[in-house]
Amino acid sequence: MSRFFDLVSKPAREMGSYLPSPPPKQAAADTQPRLIKLDSNENPFGPSPRAMEAMRTALAAAHSYPDDDCSELRRKLAAFHSVPPEQVLVTAGSTALLGLLCQTMLAPGLNAVTSERSFVVYAMAVHAAGAQLIETPMRNDGFDLDAVLNAINEDTRVVFLANPNNPTGTMTEAAAVDKFLAEVPGHVVVVLDEAYYEYALHLCALRKVEYSRSLDYLRQGASVVVLRTFSKAHGLAGLRVGYGLGPAELMAYCARMRNTFSVSSVAQAAALAALDDQNHIGKTVSNNAAQAQILGVGLSELGYRVVPTSANFLYCDVGREASDVVGQLRNEGISVRALGVWGAPNCVRVSIGTPQQNQFLLKAASKIVAASGRR
Ligand SMILES: *Cc1c(COP(=O)(O)O)cnc(C)c1O
C-alpha cells in the first residue's frame, strides 16, 4: 500500500490527472526542423511586440513582489469593458479562476453541470472541490442547453458554458444564451467561458451572426461570470494571466481564496501592453478567419469531417483511430491533439496556424492519407 493514500484528502485520492501535450523535444541539431505546434490553440504569431517590450522593462523590477490586486490591470480592464473595477478579478490564467469558483461555490454533496466533450479543466476543478460534475450529451457537436437545464437540480451551484466550446469549436448564439439564462434557477451561477472571444467575435461578424451579449447579462445583474484570457488571441499563454467579470460580491469571495501574489509583475505588465495592441489582435483574428476556411476545405478534401469553427482550431473526425494519425503527423514534424480522452477516439483537434504552417500540415496529412489508402 502506498504511504500517503490514506492520508491525502478524498478529492485528491479520486482525482485523475490532466494530460497536457508532451513538451516539444529539443531539436537534436540545427538541421532538424522544429516541431510545428498546432496542439494547444496558441497564437502562431507569438506575443504582441508591445507586450514583449513591456516585459523587458518589467524584468528590471522583478526583485519586487507584484501588486497582489493587479489594480492597474483591473482598472484598465474595467474601463475597456465598461464595468466597475469591483466586477473584475485577475487571476493566473482563467483556469485559476475556474478553480477559485469551484472552491468558493462547491463542496461534497453539490454539483456542477456542463456538456460532455468540453473543457477538461472543468472536471478537474469540480473534483478538486470534492463535488460532482454532471455532463450532458452533445447536440450537433455543441452544447445542448435544454439538456443542461434538465440536468440542473437543487444541489447544482455552477454551470459551465464554453463558448466557443473546446475541443469542438462550436458556438452558442446570443439568442440561445438569452433563453437559457432566463430559465436557469436562481441558486446557480453560470460561467460563460469566452477564452476564444476575440476569434469568435471576428468570425461571427463575418458570418453575420450574433456571438455574445455576456457583459449585458452582468450589467443587468444576472448570476454570470464571464471568463476571458490573455492566453489565446493575445499570445501570452506562457505568462498565465486571465480574468473574470462577475458580480462584485462573488468576485470578492473568490479573491479571498486566491494564492497571494499569484499573477507575476511581468505578466501584469505584458497584459497591460497587450490590451493596447489591437493591431496584433486584428492581424491574429483575420489570419485565423482566412486560414480556418483554407484549412477546413483542405482537410475536408482529404475525407475528414470538419466541424465549422468559431475559434482558432478545427475539430475533425479522421474516420479511424486518431492517435495513429497524430503519431504519423508527429513523425512529419507536426503536433496536433488526439481526442480519445474526450471520448472521441476518431477525432483530432488542430490549431489554426500561420499560412505556411497550415500548408505544411495539409501536405503531411495528404501524404498520410495517401499512404493509408495504399495499405
Ligand atoms: C484555453 C482555454 C482557457 C484559458 O486558459 P488559461 O488558464 O487562461 O490559459 C479557458 N477555457 C477554455 C475553454 C480554453 O480552451
The ligand as a Gaussian input file, in Angstrom:
#p B3LYP/6-31G(d) Opt

LIG

0 1
 C       -7.552000      27.886000     -23.267000
 C       -8.815000      27.883000     -22.531000
 C       -8.942000      28.631000     -21.349000
 C       -7.857000      29.562000     -20.879000
 O       -6.940000      29.023000     -20.066000
 P       -5.880000      29.960000     -19.354000
 O       -5.797000      29.378000     -17.985000
 O       -6.390000      31.362000     -19.315000
 O       -4.635000      29.813000     -20.132000
 C      -10.158000      28.633000     -20.704000
 N      -11.205000      27.963000     -21.196000
 C      -11.133000      27.247000     -22.327000
 C      -12.334000      26.566000     -22.841000
 C       -9.922000      27.185000     -23.021000
 O       -9.846000      26.454000     -24.135000

